[in-house]
Amino acid sequence: MNSASVSASALHAAPVALQLAREAALEPDLSMPELHDLAVDIALSFSTGSVWDDLKTWTPVSDREAVERLAAFLESERQWWSPLEELTFPQVVVAENGTPVHTLRPPRLREDDPTYPDKPAGALWTSSLLPTGAPTWTAVVDTGYLGFDRPFTGIDLLMDGSGCDVFTIASAADFATLCEEFAAPRPQGAPGIDWHRVTASYHAVHLTFTGLLLAQEAPVHTRFGPMRLRGWDCESTAWLRLPDSARLGEHRHVT
């Protein structure tokens, strides 16, 4: 990632990043791990609609100053979050109910969820490891939204990464590129991604940490109309198909 990826102007144009900057301005002593978890909480709040209760929260500085502060802070903490910008292994699989996974089942795409047409239903979801050794998905668990809490158990997903074709979303422009190539009109409602077509070209789609800040909820304009990425909520990878080298590793207990 280059510095332009977390510029103040890019942050100001992105709904999740702008709200993060506003809330971070109220808590200037936030650590980078705390900022990461706050970003996940805000993204999830957009997905559930609850963020609108907080959008007009008073902040001690202007939006422009808030995003400039956030850009500077992210630059100073680049070493912490930059590993979340590339797909590395092991990835971690966490079941939706937090119970241990013992069998690697291949992804089976289903009809798209009408609530989140830009989220592939039936994909195998993984997340990367934070410096603490816990997967990024832990921040979603900690919001209480999933209905279970720590401790929970995930399992490592291993593979030869050099044999994977992965589309990376690190910015709104990346999501726009995905839309231009793979968007499709729908009989009702907004256009969505044709994930079966994506599967023919890529094993997976990776939303990076900066992608969470800059792409989720940011409207992009396509030939089929406006689209936005919704419901991913943390750094994560949606596996549409698995390479032959994919295998499960050790269980990972998060306390």
N, C-alpha and C positions, 0 to 999 in steps of 0.2 A: 504494500500500500504506500502511496506517496502522500505528502502532506496535504495535497488538494482534496484528498478523500475525506478529511475531517476539517475542512476549512469552515470558517464562521458562516460564510454564505451558504454552503451546502447544508450545514446544520440548521440555519434559519429557515430553509425551504422545506425541511422535513418535519412532519407533525410530531413524530416520536421524539426526535432530537430536540426540537424546540421546547416541548413540554419538559423534557429532561433538563434542559438548560434553565428553565424557569424554576423548577423544583430544586435543582442543585444550588441556585443562587440563594435559596433560603437556608441551605445547610452547607456553608462554604468549607467545612472541615471534613466532608465526605472522603473516604478512602476510595481507591479504584475498585476494590471488591464491592463496596457499598454502592458505588455509582453503577456498576454492572447490574446488581440486583435491582436497583431502582429503575434502570432502563427496561428490564424484563417486566417489572410490575406495571410500568406505564404502557408498554406494548400490549400487555394482557388487558389492561384497563380500556384501551382503545377497542380491542377485539370484543369485549363484553359490553361496551357502551358506557361503563361507569366513569370513564375519564372526563366526560363532559361536566361532571359535578365540580371538577377541579380546574377547568381551563381558565377561569377568570381569577384564580388565586392571586392575591397581591404578591408582588415580588419587589425587593428593594432596589432593583436596577431595571433598565430598559431591556427589551428583548435583544436588541443589538449587543449590548454589553454582556448579557447573560450568555449568548452563543459565543462571543469572543472569549469569555472566561472558560467555557466548556471546551472550545477548540484548543486553547492553550493547555488546559489540564490534560486532555487526551494526548496531546503531543508529548507532554512530560511523562506520561504513563504508557507510552507506546510499547515498551518492553513487556508490560503485563498483558495487554490485549492483542498484540500482533500475532501470537500463536493461533488465535481464533480466526485469523484471516485466511488460513490455508487448511485444507482437509488433511489431517494427520491421523495416525493410528497408534493406539487403539481408539476407535470410536466406542461409545457406550450406548447400549440399548436398555431402556427402562420401560417396563410394562405400564400400561395406562393406569392400572390399579396398584402399582408398586410391588407386585409379587415377583419373585425371581423367574427369569426366563431360562429355560433349559434346552430349548430346541430352536434351531435357526430355520425359520419358515420363510420361503421366498415371498417378496411383495406380490400382491394380487390387487391390481387397481380396480376400484369399483366406480360406480356412477358418482360424479362429483357431489360433494356436500353443497347444497344451494346456499348455505350460510357463508361458506368460504370457498367460492369457485376457483380460487387461485391456490388452493392447498390440495395436494393429491391424496384422495381418499384411498386407503389400502396400501399406501407406501410403508416401508419399514423406516422408522424414524430413529436417528441417532444424534448424539451431541458430543462435542469435544470436551477435553479435560481442562479444567481451570488449574491455575498454579497450586491450588489446595489439593488436587487429586480427585476432586468431585466433578461430575459432568455439569455442563452449563444448565442442563435441565433441572438441577437442584434448585435453582432460583425460582422456577415455576412451582415446584413442589412447596417451597417455603411461602408462597403467597396464600396457600390453603385452597386454591381454586380446584385442585385435582381431587380433593376429598381424602387424601392420605398425607401423612407427614413423615419426617424422619423418625427412626431409621428406615431406609428402604434399600433394596438390592438391585443393582443393574448388572449387566454382563458385557465384557469387552467383545467388540466385533473387530476381527483382524482380517487383513487381505493384502495382496500386493497392489499398493496404490498406483503403481506405474501402469497397471492394466485397466485403470478406471477412467472413463470419460465423464467428467463432472462439470456441470454448468455452475458457475459461481455468481451469486448475487451479493455484491459489496456496495451497491449504490442504486439509486432509482434508475439511472441510465442502464444498468445491467438488467434490471427487471423489464424495462422498456424493450430492450433487445430480445429478451425471452418472449415477450408479448408479440412483438412484430413478427417473429418467426413461427410462433406456435399458438397464438390466440385464435379463437374460433367464435363465431356468433352463436347465440343460444335462442331457442324459440321464445323463451321468456326471460326477462331480466337482463343484467349486464353480461357482456362477453366474458369468456373465461379461457383458461389455458387448456389446450387439448393434450392432456398428460400422456395419452397413448402415443401420440406423435413424438412427444419429448422422449419417451422411452426408447423409441427407435434410434435416437441419436446419442442419448446419454444414459449412464447408469444411475446418476443421482443429480440432485440440485442442492447446492450448499448455500445457505444463508449465513454470511459471516456476521461478526459482531457489528461492524460498521454497516453492513446491510440491514441489520435490525434497526439501527438508528436512522439510516438514510432512505431505506426502501419501503419498510413496512408502513402502510397507510399513506404513502406519498402518491398522489394521483399521477398517472402517466397517460399520455394520449396515443391511441392506436387507430388504425384504419377502421376498427370495429367500434370505436368509441372509447371513453375513459375507462381505465382499469386501475386497480390498486391491489397490492399484496396485503393480505390480512390473515390473522390467525396463527402465524408461525411463532411469534412471541419470545423466542430466544434464538441464539446461535444454534443452528441445527441443520441436519442433512436428511433429505427425503430420498430414500433409495427406491428407485423405480424398478430396477432389476439388479441382481447381484452377479459379480464376476465369479468365475469358477474357483478362484482362490479364497473366497469368503468363508470364514469359519468363526466359531465362537471361542473365546478365551476364558479367562478366569472371571468368576463373579466378583463384583466390586460392591462392597458394603459402605453405604453412606450414612454416617451417624450425625 
